[in-house]
Amino acid sequence: MRRKYLIILLPISLLLANISAFFPNMVERMYSNGLYPIIGRSLSIITGFLPFSVAEVIVILLFFLIILSIIRAIILLIRGKGTRKKTALRYFVNALALGSVIYFGFVITWGLNYNRQPFADIANFDVKPITVQELARVCEDLIDRTNALREMVLEDENGVMGVSGGKASVFSRAKVGYELVARQYPELGGRYCPPKGVFISKLMSYAGIGGVYFPFTGEANVNTLTPDSMLPSTATHEMAHQRGFAREDEANYIAYLTSTLHPDPDFQYSGTFLALRHTMNTLRRYDLDEYNRLRAKYNEGIERDLADITVFWEKYEGSFERLSTEINDLYLKSNRQEEGIYSYNRMVDLLVAEYREKLRAGN
């Protein structure tokens, strides 16, 4: 029963996570730009030597281990008679000890990044309340850019956007945008392994997941069934997490930033397409007439890509997807992203702040 002593890691982890939230500057300096890059890059380089996702293997093995443990516990409880309480207590303590170790590892290897300085502070953006007029101008700018980029990308036989060189090439090319943006934001630099596609992509699709960063292996994992129009920005989103930017709105913005700086049109299009969807969704909530006016400006290629995305996710809708969404929402809220799954849309604040900076600079 020595494992019971590991349970102390749970309150230690919770205390560390909560106290650090009051000291973002210290977290930024000592952890996000100090300890974490050493941990994250080391893990990423080690697992990067393998062509498959180590995270996927660990998750599958852990799943079967839990199932076998539950089956064994049930058998022991049925046969145990007088020792049932002791058996149940032992398994409960073991499960709590394992959970404590996993959570402590999560906090140390990555989780403290939730409490770092906001990316807006790092970029010196003036994030303030947005007017509907500002939002509409940003949407119109993104529509013009997305329409132009859509003419430069490949199409499949259905007229839907296709990535250059196939999906595997997206993972090998994704680092280029980060190499370029690191000249302006060194926090986004560093050597990490490229994103990896996972074999259980269909299961991820049923869960409504396009990608996930696994902090214990330093790998950015991507659902390879993701529509091509979303794939580059999904890969760069998970790479933002890999570089220590935990908040979803910031990872979305960084995905947009690195994709639009990328020299390849398919990355540029995917990044602006991501930004366009989020800004227009936000505009629709506040001014439906203006949304409809701007929505009519989409070219036919964008319309086909949007329809392709809708059809793709509708195939996998169901109770498993709803449960996964609820779990993700709870996870995000537990890490101080109060808006839960809607925090992805907060990238709009950064997009508008960037737009203001460009206007101020006369670009």
C-alpha positions as YAML, in Angstrom:
chain: A
units: angstrom
residues:
- id: 1
  name: MET
  ca: [0.00, 0.00, 0.00]
- id: 2
  name: ARG
  ca: [2.97, 2.31, -0.36]
- id: 3
  name: ARG
  ca: [1.25, 3.62, -3.45]
- id: 4
  name: LYS
  ca: [-1.15, 5.50, -1.19]
- id: 5
  name: TYR
  ca: [1.62, 7.99, -0.45]
- id: 6
  name: LEU
  ca: [1.57, 9.02, -4.11]
- id: 7
  name: ILE
  ca: [-1.86, 10.54, -3.52]
- id: 8
  name: ILE
  ca: [-0.13, 13.51, -1.89]
- id: 9
  name: LEU
  ca: [0.94, 14.54, -5.39]
- id: 10
  name: LEU
  ca: [-2.66, 15.53, -6.15]
- id: 11
  name: PRO
  ca: [-2.97, 18.37, -3.59]
- id: 12
  name: ILE
  ca: [0.60, 19.43, -4.42]
- id: 13
  name: SER
  ca: [-0.32, 19.68, -8.11]
- id: 14
  name: LEU
  ca: [-3.53, 21.58, -7.41]
- id: 15
  name: LEU
  ca: [-1.72, 23.97, -5.09]
- id: 16
  name: LEU
  ca: [1.02, 24.59, -7.65]
- id: 17
  name: ALA
  ca: [-1.46, 25.14, -10.49]
- id: 18
  name: ASN
  ca: [-3.60, 27.55, -8.47]
- id: 19
  name: ILE
  ca: [-0.80, 29.58, -6.88]
- id: 20
  name: SER
  ca: [1.08, 29.98, -10.17]
- id: 21
  name: ALA
  ca: [-2.02, 31.61, -11.69]
- id: 22
  name: PHE
  ca: [-1.28, 34.70, -9.59]
- id: 23
  name: PHE
  ca: [2.26, 35.05, -10.95]
- id: 24
  name: PRO
  ca: [2.07, 34.95, -14.79]
- id: 25
  name: ASN
  ca: [5.31, 36.93, -15.23]
- id: 26
  name: MET
  ca: [7.20, 34.47, -13.06]
- id: 27
  name: VAL
  ca: [5.65, 31.50, -14.89]
- id: 28
  name: GLU
  ca: [6.59, 33.08, -18.23]
- id: 29
  name: ARG
  ca: [10.18, 33.67, -17.21]
- id: 30
  name: MET
  ca: [10.99, 30.61, -15.11]
- id: 31
  name: TYR
  ca: [8.75, 27.93, -16.58]
- id: 32
  name: SER
  ca: [7.45, 28.77, -20.09]
- id: 33
  name: ASN
  ca: [10.81, 30.20, -21.20]
- id: 34
  name: GLY
  ca: [12.95, 28.22, -18.76]
- id: 35
  name: LEU
  ca: [12.01, 24.73, -17.63]
- id: 36
  name: TYR
  ca: [9.31, 23.87, -20.15]
- id: 37
  name: PRO
  ca: [11.39, 24.26, -23.35]
- id: 38
  name: ILE
  ca: [13.94, 21.84, -21.88]
- id: 39
  name: ILE
  ca: [11.23, 19.30, -21.04]
- id: 40
  name: GLY
  ca: [9.14, 19.77, -24.18]
- id: 41
  name: ARG
  ca: [12.01, 19.77, -26.66]
- id: 42
  name: SER
  ca: [13.76, 16.83, -25.02]
- id: 43
  name: LEU
  ca: [10.62, 14.68, -25.09]
- id: 44
  name: SER
  ca: [9.82, 15.79, -28.63]
- id: 45
  name: ILE
  ca: [13.30, 15.04, -29.95]
- id: 46
  name: ILE
  ca: [13.32, 11.58, -28.34]
- id: 47
  name: THR
  ca: [9.89, 10.57, -29.69]
- id: 48
  name: GLY
  ca: [10.65, 12.27, -33.00]
- id: 49
  name: PHE
  ca: [13.00, 9.45, -33.95]
- id: 50
  name: LEU
  ca: [9.96, 7.17, -34.26]
- id: 51
  name: PRO
  ca: [7.71, 7.51, -37.33]
- id: 52
  name: PHE
  ca: [4.53, 6.72, -35.37]
- id: 53
  name: SER
  ca: [2.78, 8.48, -32.50]
- id: 54
  name: VAL
  ca: [4.13, 7.23, -29.19]
- id: 55
  name: ALA
  ca: [1.26, 9.05, -27.52]
- id: 56
  name: GLU
  ca: [-1.22, 6.92, -29.44]
- id: 57
  name: VAL
  ca: [0.49, 3.71, -28.29]
- id: 58
  name: ILE
  ca: [0.49, 4.89, -24.66]
- id: 59
  name: VAL
  ca: [-3.19, 5.84, -24.75]
- id: 60
  name: ILE
  ca: [-4.21, 2.50, -26.28]
- id: 61
  name: LEU
  ca: [-2.13, 0.51, -23.77]
- id: 62
  name: LEU
  ca: [-3.48, 2.56, -20.88]
- id: 63
  name: PHE
  ca: [-7.03, 2.00, -22.10]
- id: 64
  name: PHE
  ca: [-6.58, -1.79, -22.16]
- id: 65
  name: LEU
  ca: [-4.79, -1.70, -18.81]
- id: 66
  name: ILE
  ca: [-7.75, 0.12, -17.24]
- id: 67
  name: ILE
  ca: [-10.24, -2.32, -18.79]
- id: 68
  name: LEU
  ca: [-8.27, -5.33, -17.52]
- id: 69
  name: SER
  ca: [-7.95, -3.77, -14.07]
- id: 70
  name: ILE
  ca: [-11.70, -3.18, -13.91]
- id: 71
  name: ILE
  ca: [-12.42, -6.76, -14.99]
- id: 72
  name: ARG
  ca: [-9.96, -8.11, -12.42]
- id: 73
  name: ALA
  ca: [-11.46, -5.94, -9.70]
- id: 74
  name: ILE
  ca: [-14.99, -7.17, -10.52]
- id: 75
  name: ILE
  ca: [-13.85, -10.81, -10.40]
- id: 76
  name: LEU
  ca: [-12.12, -10.28, -7.06]
- id: 77
  name: LEU
  ca: [-15.17, -8.52, -5.65]
- id: 78
  name: ILE
  ca: [-17.44, -11.37, -6.74]
- id: 79
  name: ARG
  ca: [-15.18, -14.03, -5.26]
- id: 80
  name: GLY
  ca: [-13.96, -12.04, -2.30]
- id: 81
  name: LYS
  ca: [-16.99, -12.25, 0.00]
- id: 82
  name: GLY
  ca: [-15.53, -11.07, 3.32]
- id: 83
  name: THR
  ca: [-12.66, -9.16, 1.69]
- id: 84
  name: ARG
  ca: [-14.79, -7.13, -0.75]
- id: 85
  name: LYS
  ca: [-14.40, -3.87, 1.14]
- id: 86
  name: LYS
  ca: [-10.64, -4.34, 1.36]
- id: 87
  name: THR
  ca: [-10.41, -5.15, -2.37]
- id: 88
  name: ALA
  ca: [-12.58, -2.16, -3.33]
- id: 89
  name: LEU
  ca: [-10.52, 0.15, -1.11]
- id: 90
  name: ARG
  ca: [-7.24, -1.13, -2.59]
- id: 91
  name: TYR
  ca: [-8.39, -0.53, -6.17]
- id: 92
  name: PHE
  ca: [-9.76, 2.89, -5.28]
- id: 93
  name: VAL
  ca: [-6.46, 3.89, -3.67]
- id: 94
  name: ASN
  ca: [-4.49, 2.54, -6.65]
- id: 95
  name: ALA
  ca: [-6.69, 4.46, -9.10]
- id: 96
  name: LEU
  ca: [-6.38, 7.65, -7.09]
- id: 97
  name: ALA
  ca: [-2.60, 7.21, -6.84]
- id: 98
  name: LEU
  ca: [-2.34, 6.69, -10.61]
- id: 99
  name: GLY
  ca: [-4.50, 9.74, -11.27]
- id: 100
  name: SER
  ca: [-2.37, 11.80, -8.90]
- id: 101
  name: VAL
  ca: [0.85, 10.79, -10.67]
- id: 102
  name: ILE
  ca: [-0.64, 11.54, -14.11]
- id: 103
  name: TYR
  ca: [-1.96, 14.94, -13.06]
- id: 104
  name: PHE
  ca: [1.31, 15.88, -11.37]
- id: 105
  name: GLY
  ca: [3.16, 14.89, -14.53]
- id: 106
  name: PHE
  ca: [0.75, 16.94, -16.63]
- id: 107
  name: VAL
  ca: [1.24, 20.06, -14.50]
- id: 108
  name: ILE
  ca: [5.03, 19.77, -14.50]
- id: 109
  name: THR
  ca: [5.55, 18.78, -18.14]
- id: 110
  name: TRP
  ca: [3.10, 21.28, -19.66]
- id: 111
  name: GLY
  ca: [0.09, 22.35, -17.62]
- id: 112
  name: LEU
  ca: [1.68, 25.40, -15.99]
- id: 113
  name: ASN
  ca: [1.68, 27.02, -19.43]
- id: 114
  name: TYR
  ca: [-2.00, 27.84, -18.86]
- id: 115
  name: ASN
  ca: [-0.77, 30.42, -16.36]
- id: 116
  name: ARG
  ca: [1.87, 32.11, -18.51]
- id: 117
  name: GLN
  ca: [1.57, 35.64, -19.86]
- id: 118
  name: PRO
  ca: [-1.09, 36.09, -22.54]
- id: 119
  name: PHE
  ca: [0.26, 36.04, -26.09]
- id: 120
  name: ALA
  ca: [-1.26, 39.51, -26.55]
- id: 121
  name: ASP
  ca: [1.24, 40.82, -24.00]
- id: 122
  name: ILE
  ca: [4.11, 39.03, -25.72]
- id: 123
  name: ALA
  ca: [3.06, 40.54, -29.07]
- id: 124
  name: ASN
  ca: [2.31, 43.95, -27.52]
- id: 125
  name: PHE
  ca: [-1.22, 43.87, -28.91]
- id: 126
  name: ASP
  ca: [-3.81, 46.34, -27.69]
- id: 127
  name: VAL
  ca: [-6.66, 43.96, -26.84]
- id: 128
  name: LYS
  ca: [-9.76, 45.93, -25.95]
- id: 129
  name: PRO
  ca: [-13.52, 45.68, -26.57]
- id: 130
  name: ILE
  ca: [-14.38, 45.23, -30.24]
- id: 131
  name: THR
  ca: [-17.05, 47.20, -32.09]
- id: 132
  name: VAL
  ca: [-19.27, 45.50, -34.67]
- id: 133
  name: GLN
  ca: [-17.89, 47.89, -37.29]
- id: 134
  name: GLU
  ca: [-14.32, 46.82, -36.53]
- id: 135
  name: LEU
  ca: [-15.31, 43.17, -36.64]
- id: 136
  name: ALA
  ca: [-17.03, 43.63, -39.99]
- id: 137
  name: ARG
  ca: [-13.93, 45.33, -41.45]
- id: 138
  name: VAL
  ca: [-11.72, 42.45, -40.31]
- id: 139
  name: CYS
  ca: [-14.17, 39.97, -41.81]
- id: 140
  name: GLU
  ca: [-14.18, 41.82, -45.12]
- id: 141
  name: ASP
  ca: [-10.40, 41.91, -45.19]
- id: 142
  name: LEU
  ca: [-10.24, 38.18, -44.48]
- id: 143
  name: ILE
  ca: [-12.83, 37.45, -47.18]
- id: 144
  name: ASP
  ca: [-10.77, 39.30, -49.79]
- id: 145
  name: ARG
  ca: [-7.60, 37.47, -48.77]
- id: 146
  name: THR
  ca: [-9.27, 34.05, -48.54]
- id: 147
  name: ASN
  ca: [-10.98, 34.47, -51.93]
- id: 148
  name: ALA
  ca: [-7.64, 35.34, -53.55]
- id: 149
  name: LEU
  ca: [-5.79, 32.46, -51.90]
- id: 150
  name: ARG
  ca: [-8.52, 29.99, -52.83]
- id: 151
  name: GLU
  ca: [-7.67, 30.57, -56.48]
- id: 152
  name: MET
  ca: [-4.08, 29.46, -55.83]
- id: 153
  name: VAL
  ca: [-4.66, 26.05, -54.23]
- id: 154
  name: LEU
  ca: [-5.24, 22.62, -55.73]
- id: 155
  name: GLU
  ca: [-8.66, 21.03, -56.05]
- id: 156
  name: ASP
  ca: [-9.77, 17.40, -56.09]
- id: 157
  name: GLU
  ca: [-12.28, 15.90, -58.51]
- id: 158
  name: ASN
  ca: [-15.13, 17.35, -56.43]
- id: 159
  name: GLY
  ca: [-13.76, 20.88, -56.58]
- id: 160
  name: VAL
  ca: [-12.71, 20.75, -52.92]
- id: 161
  name: MET
  ca: [-9.38, 22.18, -51.78]
- id: 162
  name: GLY
  ca: [-6.51, 19.69, -51.71]
- id: 163
  name: VAL
  ca: [-3.09, 20.05, -50.07]
- id: 164
  name: SER
  ca: [0.03, 20.00, -52.19]
- id: 165
  name: GLY
  ca: [2.01, 16.75, -52.05]
- id: 166
  name: GLY
  ca: [-0.54, 14.84, -50.00]
- id: 167
  name: LYS
  ca: [-1.38, 14.95, -46.31]
- id: 168
  name: ALA
  ca: [1.96, 13.55, -45.16]
- id: 169
  name: SER
  ca: [3.72, 16.52, -46.73]
- id: 170
  name: VAL
  ca: [1.73, 18.90, -44.53]
- id: 171
  name: PHE
  ca: [3.46, 17.50, -41.44]
- id: 172
  name: SER
  ca: [6.95, 17.84, -42.90]
- id: 173
  name: ARG
  ca: [6.30, 21.38, -44.21]
- id: 174
  name: ALA
  ca: [4.51, 22.76, -41.17]
- id: 175
  name: LYS
  ca: [7.71, 23.84, -39.39]
- id: 176
  name: VAL
  ca: [8.54, 26.46, -42.06]
- id: 177
  name: GLY
  ca: [6.00, 28.95, -40.75]
- id: 178
  name: TYR
  ca: [7.37, 28.57, -37.23]
- id: 179
  name: GLU
  ca: [10.93, 29.07, -38.40]
- id: 180
  name: LEU
  ca: [9.89, 32.34, -40.03]
- id: 181
  name: VAL
  ca: [7.73, 33.64, -37.16]
- id: 182
  name: ALA
  ca: [10.48, 32.87, -34.61]
- id: 183
  name: ARG
  ca: [12.41, 35.84, -36.01]
- id: 184
  name: GLN
  ca: [9.72, 38.08, -34.54]
- id: 185
  name: TYR
  ca: [8.62, 35.89, -31.62]
- id: 186
  name: PRO
  ca: [11.51, 33.75, -30.31]
- id: 187
  name: GLU
  ca: [9.02, 32.05, -27.95]
- id: 188
  name: LEU
  ca: [7.68, 30.18, -30.99]
- id: 189
  name: GLY
  ca: [11.07, 28.88, -32.07]
- id: 190
  name: GLY
  ca: [13.05, 25.81, -31.08]
- id: 191
  name: ARG
  ca: [13.55, 22.31, -32.38]
- id: 192
  name: TYR
  ca: [10.56, 19.97, -32.04]
- id: 193
  name: CYS
  ca: [9.48, 16.86, -33.89]
- id: 194
  name: PRO
  ca: [6.97, 17.45, -36.71]
- id: 195
  name: PRO
  ca: [3.27, 16.72, -36.21]
- id: 196
  name: LYS
  ca: [2.25, 13.08, -36.49]
- id: 197
  name: GLY
  ca: [-0.84, 11.51, -37.96]
- id: 198
  name: VAL
  ca: [-2.57, 8.88, -35.85]
- id: 199
  name: PHE
  ca: [-3.96, 5.48, -36.83]
- id: 200
  name: ILE
  ca: [-7.09, 5.94, -34.72]
- id: 201
  name: SER
  ca: [-8.13, 9.00, -36.72]
- id: 202
  name: LYS
  ca: [-11.62, 7.57, -37.27]
- id: 203
  name: LEU
  ca: [-12.09, 7.30, -33.50]
- id: 204
  name: MET
  ca: [-10.86, 10.89, -33.15]
- id: 205
  name: SER
  ca: [-13.42, 11.91, -35.77]
- id: 206
  name: TYR
  ca: [-16.23, 10.27, -33.81]
- id: 207
  name: ALA
  ca: [-14.99, 12.24, -30.80]
- id: 208
  name: GLY
  ca: [-15.05, 15.47, -32.83]
- id: 209
  name: ILE
  ca: [-11.29, 15.94, -32.42]
- id: 210
  name: GLY
  ca: [-9.02, 17.29, -35.16]
- id: 211
  name: GLY
  ca: [-5.80, 17.10, -33.17]
- id: 212
  name: VAL
  ca: [-4.36, 16.82, -29.69]
- id: 213
  name: TYR
  ca: [-1.06, 17.65, -28.02]
- id: 214
  name: PHE
  ca: [0.25, 14.93, -25.68]
- id: 215
  name: PRO
  ca: [2.58, 16.54, -23.13]
- id: 216
  name: PHE
  ca: [4.10, 13.28, -21.87]
- id: 217
  name: THR
  ca: [5.71, 12.60, -25.26]
- id: 218
  name: GLY
  ca: [5.98, 16.14, -26.67]
- id: 219
  name: GLU
  ca: [4.03, 15.14, -29.80]
- id: 220
  name: ALA
  ca: [1.51, 17.15, -31.80]
- id: 221
  name: ASN
  ca: [-1.00, 14.51, -32.96]
- id: 222
  name: VAL
  ca: [-3.31, 15.15, -35.90]
- id: 223
  name: ASN
  ca: [-6.43, 13.42, -37.21]
- id: 224
  name: THR
  ca: [-5.44, 12.46, -40.77]
- id: 225
  name: LEU
  ca: [-9.08, 12.28, -41.89]
- id: 226
  name: THR
  ca: [-9.43, 16.03, -41.33]
- id: 227
  name: PRO
  ca: [-10.51, 17.83, -44.54]
- id: 228
  name: ASP
  ca: [-7.53, 19.23, -46.45]
- id: 229
  name: SER
  ca: [-8.75, 22.82, -46.05]
- id: 230
  name: MET
  ca: [-8.37, 22.44, -42.26]
- id: 231
  name: LEU
  ca: [-5.31, 20.18, -42.07]
- id: 232
  name: PRO
  ca: [-2.45, 22.74, -42.22]
- id: 233
  name: SER
  ca: [-4.06, 25.02, -39.63]
- id: 234
  name: THR
  ca: [-4.91, 22.03, -37.41]
- id: 235
  name: ALA
  ca: [-1.28, 20.87, -37.52]
- id: 236
  name: THR
  ca: [0.06, 24.34, -36.73]
- id: 237
  name: HIS
  ca: [-2.51, 24.70, -33.93]
- id: 238
  name: GLU
  ca: [-1.17, 21.59, -32.19]
- id: 239
  name: MET
  ca: [2.39, 22.82, -32.79]
- id: 240
  name: ALA
  ca: [1.50, 25.98, -30.86]
- id: 241
  name: HIS
  ca: [0.57, 23.79, -27.89]
- id: 242
  name: GLN
  ca: [3.84, 21.92, -28.40]
- id: 243
  name: ARG
  ca: [5.69, 25.23, -27.98]
- id: 244
  name: GLY
  ca: [3.98, 25.93, -24.68]
- id: 245
  name: PHE
  ca: [0.96, 28.01, -25.68]
- id: 246
  name: ALA
  ca: [-1.82, 26.17, -23.92]
- id: 247
  name: ARG
  ca: [-4.83, 28.47, -24.39]
- id: 248
  name: GLU
  ca: [-6.98, 27.49, -27.34]
- id: 249
  name: ASP
  ca: [-7.61, 31.02, -28.61]
- id: 250
  name: GLU
  ca: [-3.86, 31.69, -28.68]
- id: 251
  name: ALA
  ca: [-3.10, 28.37, -30.38]
- id: 252
  name: ASN
  ca: [-5.69, 29.25, -33.02]
- id: 253
  name: TYR
  ca: [-4.18, 32.67, -33.60]
- id: 254
  name: ILE
  ca: [-0.64, 31.26, -33.75]
- id: 255
  name: ALA
  ca: [-1.88, 28.65, -36.25]
- id: 256
  name: TYR
  ca: [-3.23, 31.50, -38.37]
- id: 257
  name: LEU
  ca: [-0.05, 33.54, -37.97]
- id: 258
  name: THR
  ca: [2.39, 30.75, -38.86]
- id: 259
  name: SER
  ca: [0.21, 29.49, -41.70]
- id: 260
  name: THR
  ca: [-0.12, 32.91, -43.33]
- id: 261
  name: LEU
  ca: [3.65, 33.46, -43.08]
- id: 262
  name: HIS
  ca: [4.26, 30.10, -44.74]
- id: 263
  name: PRO
  ca: [5.47, 30.34, -48.35]
- id: 264
  name: ASP
  ca: [3.05, 27.66, -49.60]
- id: 265
  name: PRO
  ca: [-0.46, 28.74, -50.69]
- id: 266
  name: ASP
  ca: [-2.20, 25.73, -49.11]
- id: 267
  name: PHE
  ca: [-0.94, 26.76, -45.67]
- id: 268
  name: GLN
  ca: [-1.77, 30.41, -46.30]
- id: 269
  name: TYR
  ca: [-5.28, 29.51, -47.39]
- id: 270
  name: SER
  ca: [-5.90, 27.14, -44.48]
- id: 271
  name: GLY
  ca: [-4.78, 29.78, -41.98]
- id: 272
  name: THR
  ca: [-6.92, 32.60, -43.38]
- id: 273
  name: PHE
  ca: [-9.83, 30.18, -43.83]
- id: 274
  name: LEU
  ca: [-9.58, 29.31, -40.12]
- id: 275
  name: ALA
  ca: [-9.58, 33.00, -39.16]
- id: 276
  name: LEU
  ca: [-12.46, 33.74, -41.53]
- id: 277
  name: ARG
  ca: [-14.69, 31.04, -40.04]
- id: 278
  name: HIS
  ca: [-14.15, 32.27, -36.49]
- id: 279
  name: THR
  ca: [-14.59, 35.98, -37.23]
- id: 280
  name: MET
  ca: [-17.70, 35.44, -39.32]
- id: 281
  name: ASN
  ca: [-19.21, 33.17, -36.65]
- id: 282
  name: THR
  ca: [-18.65, 35.96, -34.15]
- id: 283
  name: LEU
  ca: [-20.15, 38.60, -36.47]
- id: 284
  name: ARG
  ca: [-23.24, 36.45, -37.00]
- id: 285
  name: ARG
  ca: [-23.99, 36.61, -33.27]
- id: 286
  name: TYR
  ca: [-23.98, 40.41, -33.23]
- id: 287
  name: ASP
  ca: [-25.15, 41.59, -36.65]
- id: 288
  name: LEU
  ca: [-26.92, 39.04, -38.81]
- id: 289
  name: ASP
  ca: [-27.63, 41.49, -41.64]
- id: 290
  name: GLU
  ca: [-23.97, 42.46, -41.98]
- id: 291
  name: TYR
  ca: [-23.00, 38.79, -41.74]
- id: 292
  name: ASN
  ca: [-25.35, 37.90, -44.60]
- id: 293
  name: ARG
  ca: [-24.04, 40.80, -46.71]
- id: 294
  name: LEU
  ca: [-20.44, 39.67, -46.30]
- id: 295
  name: ARG
  ca: [-21.28, 35.98, -46.55]
- id: 296
  name: ALA
  ca: [-22.49, 36.58, -50.10]
- id: 297
  name: LYS
  ca: [-18.93, 37.58, -51.08]
- id: 298
  name: TYR
  ca: [-17.51, 34.08, -50.61]
- id: 299
  name: ASN
  ca: [-16.32, 32.58, -53.88]
- id: 300
  name: GLU
  ca: [-17.53, 29.17, -55.03]
- id: 301
  name: GLY
  ca: [-14.35, 27.43, -53.88]
- id: 302
  name: ILE
  ca: [-14.81, 28.57, -50.29]
- id: 303
  name: GLU
  ca: [-18.46, 27.48, -50.42]
- id: 304
  name: ARG
  ca: [-17.43, 23.99, -51.54]
- id: 305
  name: ASP
  ca: [-14.82, 23.75, -48.79]
- id: 306
  name: LEU
  ca: [-17.34, 24.80, -46.14]
- id: 307
  name: ALA
  ca: [-19.83, 22.23, -47.41]
- id: 308
  name: ASP
  ca: [-17.10, 19.57, -47.35]
- id: 309
  name: ILE
  ca: [-16.30, 20.36, -43.70]
- id: 310
  name: THR
  ca: [-19.98, 20.23, -42.74]
- id: 311
  name: VAL
  ca: [-20.52, 16.89, -44.47]
- id: 312
  name: PHE
  ca: [-17.37, 15.46, -42.88]
- id: 313
  name: TRP
  ca: [-18.31, 16.26, -39.27]
- id: 314
  name: GLU
  ca: [-21.97, 15.35, -39.75]
- id: 315
  name: LYS
  ca: [-20.85, 11.80, -40.59]
- id: 316
  name: TYR
  ca: [-19.42, 11.41, -37.10]
- id: 317
  name: GLU
  ca: [-22.05, 13.18, -35.00]
- id: 318
  name: GLY
  ca: [-23.51, 11.17, -32.15]
- id: 319
  name: SER
  ca: [-23.47, 10.50, -28.42]
- id: 320
  name: PHE
  ca: [-19.72, 9.82, -28.36]
- id: 321
  name: GLU
  ca: [-19.00, 13.18, -30.00]
- id: 322
  name: ARG
  ca: [-21.30, 14.97, -27.55]
- id: 323
  name: LEU
  ca: [-19.65, 13.26, -24.57]
- id: 324
  name: SER
  ca: [-16.19, 14.13, -25.89]
- id: 325
  name: THR
  ca: [-17.23, 17.76, -26.36]
- id: 326
  name: GLU
  ca: [-18.56, 17.94, -22.80]
- id: 327
  name: ILE
  ca: [-15.34, 16.45, -21.42]
- id: 328
  name: ASN
  ca: [-13.24, 18.92, -23.43]
- id: 329
  name: ASP
  ca: [-15.43, 21.77, -22.22]
- id: 330
  name: LEU
  ca: [-14.94, 20.68, -18.59]
- id: 331
  name: TYR
  ca: [-11.20, 20.27, -19.13]
- id: 332
  name: LEU
  ca: [-10.82, 23.76, -20.57]
- id: 333
  name: LYS
  ca: [-12.88, 25.35, -17.81]
- id: 334
  name: SER
  ca: [-10.83, 23.52, -15.17]
- id: 335
  name: ASN
  ca: [-7.75, 25.17, -16.66]
- id: 336
  name: ARG
  ca: [-9.17, 28.70, -16.36]
- id: 337
  name: GLN
  ca: [-10.56, 28.99, -19.86]
- id: 338
  name: GLU
  ca: [-13.92, 30.16, -18.57]
- id: 339
  name: GLU
  ca: [-15.65, 29.98, -21.95]
- id: 340
  name: GLY
  ca: [-14.81, 26.30, -22.34]
- id: 341
  name: ILE
  ca: [-15.05, 25.07, -25.92]
- id: 342
  name: TYR
  ca: [-16.07, 28.57, -27.00]
- id: 343
  name: SER
  ca: [-12.62, 29.85, -26.02]
- id: 344
  name: TYR
  ca: [-11.41, 28.76, -29.48]
- id: 345
  name: ASN
  ca: [-13.41, 31.69, -30.87]
- id: 346
  name: ARG
  ca: [-11.55, 34.20, -28.71]
- id: 347
  name: MET
  ca: [-8.83, 34.23, -31.34]
- id: 348
  name: VAL
  ca: [-10.99, 36.98, -32.84]
- id: 349
  name: ASP
  ca: [-9.73, 39.37, -30.13]
- id: 350
  name: LEU
  ca: [-6.18, 38.77, -31.33]
- id: 351
  name: LEU
  ca: [-7.13, 39.05, -35.00]
- id: 352
  name: VAL
  ca: [-8.77, 42.43, -34.43]
- id: 353
  name: ALA
  ca: [-5.84, 43.60, -32.30]
- id: 354
  name: GLU
  ca: [-3.49, 42.62, -35.14]
- id: 355
  name: TYR
  ca: [-5.69, 44.51, -37.60]
- id: 356
  name: ARG
  ca: [-5.48, 47.62, -35.42]
- id: 357
  name: GLU
  ca: [-1.69, 47.34, -35.31]
- id: 358
  name: LYS
  ca: [-1.53, 47.14, -39.11]
- id: 359
  name: LEU
  ca: [-3.76, 50.20, -39.46]
- id: 360
  name: ARG
  ca: [-1.61, 52.10, -36.98]
- id: 361
  name: ALA
  ca: [1.52, 51.14, -38.89]
- id: 362
  name: GLY
  ca: [-0.10, 52.13, -42.19]
- id: 363
  name: ASN
  ca: [-0.01, 48.63, -43.72]
...
